[in-house]
Structure formats: structure tokens, C-alpha cells
């Protein structure tokens, strides 16, 4: 008897639940209900509108206009996290829906999450190429970040770019042409840049043709993230060619300080066939409005002679973002990490150990394509340098280069 009563109770509960579910199930016209909910939402009755919109979605979960309006009502009420969930559901499937992209970006702007907003703007333009409304919205976000003008906002731009594109492939080419003695020298590189949770990883292959010798060098750069204030640079390179160091290594610690100041200190090690060099370096950088200035010295100790000192002063003016700029770089002394020359006895020598007089002025211009996924950089420079085998006599060289990067 007890068992029979229990079974009857379970049957009764089942039918009651089924009846309640059928009562709550949506049976109306989704379009008519949507228009009613839209009117309620525009009149400020967001809660009532949401009830209707959620009921429609219970039966029609792929109804984009309904989910978009639901997300907007959350955004208008300041519940930006809930709005983000619904916007993400749409944009992960419908990549060409401009209205949803704009609403999703504005939701992050209202929440003052400018790095996320900029990342979404970049991503949307990857699918909606050169859309003027999205480009204008992106520019507004960048201007707002620059208005705040402090070091954390500068880093916000960098973080936003990293969030929107995790991968890059780059090709770099340059040539030096000399007025006397030396034949043209060619430098080429191919690199892959991967943004990871612990920092940026860059494997690279370098090719050069100098003194009628071809050579390859294999490198790996890693920029580990330490904290919001600190990050680092590490490098290792290997080559079995005479025109590159057999081994090269580097490490440097960077600190983002208040007032948009960045400083660093580090070391480089170069192991050539006939010599080795340890180079101490550092940098001091300053952001001011759309301008960036950086000073970097190189100090090379020498056992049997004076200390070698060289350095560079870099100035850039940025345009709509950090991918678009014009820059000038003044270098006094040798570029101590890359180039080599040959002596009158046809011996390739590491110019970091020569300490000859040298001056170089290099101009660079970088710009992005309309899709924002491709960037291009052209450079042109002039060098005046002392001849290795004839002190006091100088040669002139013209340097021209081009770099292409694509993001995905």
C-alpha cells in the first residue's frame, strides 16, 4: 500500500511539472513579441523587455536580433559582464554583423575597458574590411586612451593589440651600398611572433650576403612578462658562418615607471671566430602625447685599450595608433650587435672591438593597410664611417630597408 501511494505521488508530481513547463513554454509569434519587447526597452522598461526576450530565446536561441537587444538592455543597465556574454555568443558565429560589433565595442567603452574595446575594434575590422564607422569608433577609443596619458594607458594599447592578434609573420630586407671599397651588403630576416600568456616568443632566421659570402643565423627572442611594471628581453642566436657571431646572447630588464617613462638595463654577448665581446646596454624612454623618445648607450670593455662607447637616440611621432609612425634614429659609433667589416688582410672582424669613428642617421616610416592586419615599414639612412685599414679616412654608405608584417 505504501509503495502504491509513493508511485501515485511520483506520477502526480510528473504531470504537475509537465503542466507548469507547458504553461511557461513560448507559443507566440517571435517577431511580434520582439517588436513589443523593443518598444518596451526603448521606453526604459528594460526588466519587462528582458523577460519577453528571454522567453523568445528559450525556443529560438539563434534569433540574433533578440539576443542583441537583450545584451543592449544589460549594457544600458550597467551589467556589462552579462551583456558581453550575449555579444560574444553572436560575434563568435556571425562575423559580419556590423550592428552587433558596434554594440559590443560600445559596451566595453561604457565599462571603461578600453583595452578590450580596442581589441574588439581591431577584430571587427579584420572581418569588415575598412568599414568607416568601425574605423571611426576605433580612432575614438585610441584618442581616449591617449587623453589619459599615463604609462598604464600606454601599456593598455600594447595589451589590446596583443589580445586582438596572437600571431604575426614578418619579412625584413635591407641593403647597404658603399661609395668605395666594399660591395653592397644584403640583410634579410623571416620571423614568427607568437603572443602567449607568459610573454612574446619570436623565432627568427637571418640571411646575409657580405664580402661575397652567404650566411645564415638562427635566433630566438623571448619577452617574459614579470608584472605590470616589469618585463624582460632574452635572446640566443647561433650561426656557423663567418659573417655572423657563432653565438650571441642577450638579456635585459625593462621597467614601466610613472609619467610614461620606461627604463632598462641589460647585457649582450657576441662570440665571433677570432674574438668575443661583452656589451653593457640600457635605455631610457619617454612618451609625450603622440611622441616617443629613447636613448640607448652601448659600453664595451676592452682589456688592451680604451672602453668602447656608442649609442643611439630614437624619436618617433605616432599617428592613429602605435602601428603607424614616422621616426628618426641617430647612431654614434658602431651598431654593436649586427654588422661586421673586413680588414685589408681579408679577415672578417667584429666591429664592436674596433672603436672606429662612425655616424649614422636613419629615417623610418611605418603604416598599416586598411584591414589593419598588414603593416609595412620603409627605412632610409646614411652612414659616415672610418675605414678599418686607413684611420682618418672615411667612406659613405646608403642603407635602404623594407619590412612587412601580417597578423592573424
Residue pairs with C-beta under 8 A, 6 or more apart in sequence:
25 58
25 59
26 33
26 55
26 56
26 58
26 59
30 56
30 59
30 60
30 63
30 66
33 52
33 55
33 56
34 53
34 56
34 63
34 65
34 66
34 69
36 52
37 49
37 50
37 52
37 53
37 56
37 66
37 69
38 49
38 69
40 46
40 48
40 49
40 52
41 49
41 69
41 72
41 73
46 73
46 76
46 77
49 69
49 73
50 70
50 73
50 74
53 66
53 67
53 69
53 70
53 73
54 70
56 63
56 66
57 63
57 66
57 67
57 70
60 66
61 67
64 90
64 94
64 97
64 100
67 86
67 89
67 90
68 86
68 87
68 90
68 99
68 100
68 103
70 86
71 82
71 83
71 84
71 85
71 86
71 87
71 90
71 103
71 104
71 107
72 83
72 103
74 80
74 82
74 83
74 86
75 83
75 103
75 106
75 107
75 110
78 110
80 107
80 108
80 110
80 111
80 113
83 107
84 104
84 107
84 108
87 100
87 103
87 104
87 107
88 104
90 97
90 100
90 104
91 97
91 100
91 101
91 104
91 124
94 100
95 127
96 127
96 128
98 124
98 128
98 131
98 133
98 134
101 120
101 124
101 128
101 134
102 133
102 134
102 137
104 120
105 117
105 120
105 121
105 124
105 134
105 137
105 141
106 117
106 137
108 114
108 116
108 117
108 120
109 117
109 141
109 144
114 141
114 144
114 145
114 153
114 156
114 160
115 156
115 157
115 159
115 160
115 163
116 160
116 163
117 141
117 160
118 138
118 141
118 142
118 145
118 156
118 157
118 160
118 161
118 164
119 160
119 161
119 163
119 164
120 164
121 134
121 137
121 138
121 141
122 138
122 160
122 161
122 164
122 165
122 372
123 164
124 131
124 134
125 131
125 134
125 135
125 138
125 371
125 372
126 164
126 371
126 372
126 373
128 134
129 370
129 371
130 370
130 371
139 320
142 157
142 320
142 321
145 153
145 156
145 157
146 153
146 289
146 290
149 260
149 287
149 289
150 258
150 259
150 260
151 256
151 257
151 258
151 259
151 260
151 261
151 262
151 287
152 228
152 256
154 256
154 260
154 287
155 228
155 256
157 321
157 322
158 322
161 322
161 323
162 195
162 200
165 195
165 373
165 407
165 408
166 194
166 195
167 192
167 193
167 194
167 195
167 407
167 408
168 192
168 193
168 405
168 406
168 407
168 408
169 190
169 191
169 192
169 193
169 405
169 406
169 408
170 189
170 190
170 191
170 192
170 193
170 403
170 404
170 405
170 406
171 188
171 189
171 190
171 403
171 404
172 187
172 188
172 189
172 190
172 191
172 401
172 402
172 403
172 404
173 186
173 187
173 188
173 189
173 401
173 402
173 403
174 186
174 187
174 188
174 379
174 399
174 400
174 401
174 402
175 184
175 185
175 186
175 187
175 399
175 400
175 401
176 182
176 184
176 185
176 187
176 383
176 397
176 398
176 399
177 184
177 397
177 398
177 399
177 400
178 184
178 395
178 396
178 397
179 395
179 396
179 397
180 395
181 387
181 395
182 211
182 341
182 342
182 395
182 397
183 211
183 212
185 208
185 209
185 210
186 207
186 208
186 209
186 210
187 206
187 207
187 208
187 338
187 401
188 206
188 207
188 208
189 204
189 205
189 206
189 207
190 204
190 205
191 202
191 203
191 204
191 205
192 202
192 203
192 204
193 200
193 201
193 202
193 405
194 200
194 201
194 202
198 224
198 225
199 222
199 223
199 224
199 225
199 231
200 221
200 222
200 223
201 220
201 221
201 222
201 223
202 219
202 220
202 221
202 222
202 223
203 218
203 219
203 220
204 218
204 219
204 220
204 221
205 216
205 217
205 218
205 219
206 216
206 217
206 218
206 219
206 237
206 244
207 214
207 215
207 216
207 217
208 214
208 215
208 217
208 243
208 244
209 215
210 243
210 340
211 243
211 342
211 348
213 241
213 242
213 243
214 241
215 239
215 241
215 242
215 243
215 244
216 239
216 241
216 244
217 237
217 238
217 239
217 241
217 244
217 245
218 237
218 238
218 239
219 235
219 236
219 237
219 238
219 248
220 235
220 236
220 237
221 233
221 234
221 235
222 233
222 234
222 235
223 231
223 232
223 233
223 234
224 231
224 232
224 234
225 231
226 232
228 256
229 255
229 256
229 257
230 253
230 254
230 255
230 256
231 254
232 251
232 252
232 253
232 254
233 250
233 251
233 252
233 254
233 264
233 266
234 250
234 251
235 248
235 249
235 250
235 251
236 247
236 248
236 249
237 244
237 245
237 247
237 248
237 249
238 246
238 247
238 248
239 245
239 246
240 246
242 273
242 348
243 340
243 348
245 270
245 271
245 272
245 350
246 271
246 272
246 273
247 269
247 270
247 271
248 268
248 269
248 270
248 271
248 337
249 268
249 269
250 266
250 267
250 268
250 269
250 337
251 266
251 267
252 264
252 265
252 266
252 267
252 281
252 282
253 264
253 265
253 266
254 262
254 263
254 264
254 283
255 262
255 263
255 264
256 262
257 263
260 286
260 287
260 288
261 284
261 285
261 286
261 287
262 283
262 284
262 285
262 286
262 287
263 282
263 283
263 284
263 285
264 282
264 283
265 281
265 282
266 280
266 281
266 282
267 278
267 279
267 280
267 281
268 277
268 278
268 279
268 281
268 336
268 337
269 276
269 277
269 278
269 279
270 276
270 277
270 279
270 337
270 350
270 352
272 340
272 349
272 350
273 348
274 347
274 349
274 350
275 349
275 350
275 353
277 300
277 336
277 350
277 352
277 353
278 300
278 301
279 298
279 299
279 300
279 336
279 337
279 352
280 298
280 299
280 300
280 301
281 296
281 297
281 298
281 299
282 296
282 297
283 294
283 295
283 296
284 294
284 295
285 292
285 293
285 294
285 295
286 292
286 293
286 294
290 317
290 318
290 319
291 315
291 316
291 317
291 318
292 314
292 315
292 316
292 318
292 325
293 313
293 314
293 315
293 316
294 312
294 313
294 314
294 315
295 311
295 312
295 313
295 314
296 311
296 312
296 314
297 309
297 310
297 311
298 308
298 309
298 310
298 311
298 333
298 336
299 307
299 308
299 309
300 307
300 308
300 309
300 310
300 336
300 352
300 353
300 355
301 307
301 308
302 308
302 353
302 355
305 355
306 355
308 333
308 336
308 352
308 353
308 355
309 333
310 331
310 332
310 333
310 334
310 335
310 336
310 358
311 331
311 332
311 333
312 329
312 330
312 331
312 332
313 329
313 330
314 327
314 328
314 329
315 327
315 328
315 329
316 325
316 326
316 327
316 328
317 325
317 326
317 327
318 324
318 325
319 325
319 326
321 368
323 366
323 367
323 368
323 372
323 375
324 366
324 367
324 368
325 365
325 366
326 363
326 364
326 365
326 366
327 363
327 364
327 365
327 366
328 361
328 362
328 363
328 364
329 360
329 361
329 362
329 363
329 364
329 381
330 359
330 360
330 361
331 358
331 359
331 360
331 361
331 362
332 358
332 359
333 355
333 358
334 351
334 352
334 354
334 356
334 358
335 360
336 351
336 352
337 352
339 351
340 348
340 349
340 350
340 351
341 348
341 349
341 351
341 354
341 388
342 348
342 349
342 388
343 349
343 388
343 389
344 388
344 389
349 388
351 388
354 388
356 385
356 386
356 387
356 388
356 391
357 385
357 386
357 394
358 383
358 384
358 385
358 386
359 383
359 384
359 385
360 381
360 382
360 383
360 384
360 385
360 399
361 381
361 382
362 379
362 380
362 381
362 399
363 379
363 380
363 381
364 377
364 378
364 379
364 380
365 377
365 378
365 379
366 375
366 376
366 377
366 378
366 403
367 375
367 376
367 377
368 374
368 375
368 376
369 375
369 376
372 407
373 406
373 407
373 408
374 404
374 405
374 406
374 407
375 404
375 405
375 406
375 407
376 402
376 403
376 404
376 405
377 401
377 402
377 403
377 404
378 401
378 402
379 399
379 400
379 401
379 402
379 403
380 398
380 399
380 400
380 401
381 398
381 399
381 400
382 396
382 397
382 398
382 399
383 396
383 397
383 398
383 399
384 394
384 395
384 396
385 394
385 395
385 397
386 392
386 393
386 394
387 393
387 394
387 395
